[in-house]
């Protein structure tokens, strides 16, 4: 990928990482990458309002209206093709993907997770780490495969659990790291500065 990389973001909730990516794009911080589509499985999520205010097209759907995941993913894949999407970014998208979406974007689909994978995959990763009593947790950006947070790790940043802090404080600090780290990684992909060799990834 290079200048002019067209990006679709998948999100399900508040959209804080979506907002961080939007702001980075406006400031030239995505290496020429442009967010042209939001895909959301919860039409009432606040991320939809963020996209509307930014003038970003939205693709909204309700999974319960489909018999299988593959059915709605096929419709999404068709829209991604129509818009000539180069890079897919998952930003709080709370659904596992099937090969219908994963295969066409293998090596071009990223997710961010609030732990140092492979520790604490799945939902409520910050709570899992907090309850386990770890002294260090963090953030992981990884390529997406068909498993739950099992794709090749692209970038990680550690976050130390400070003495006496609560889970809300830890959550806020992890989110700050996410909103800084994710645009940096997306920029490297948009500029074509990523080399993947099996489970090993080099940026820059």
PyMOL commands that set and color helices and strands:
alter all, ss='L'
color gray80, all
select helices_A, chain A and resi 16-26+46-54+63-65+69-82+99-102+125-132+167-190
alter helices_A, ss='H'
color red, helices_A
select strands_A, chain A and resi 6-11+34-40+57-60+87-90+109-113+136-143+153-160+194-197+200-203
alter strands_A, ss='S'
color yellow, strands_A
deselect
rebuild
show_as cartoon
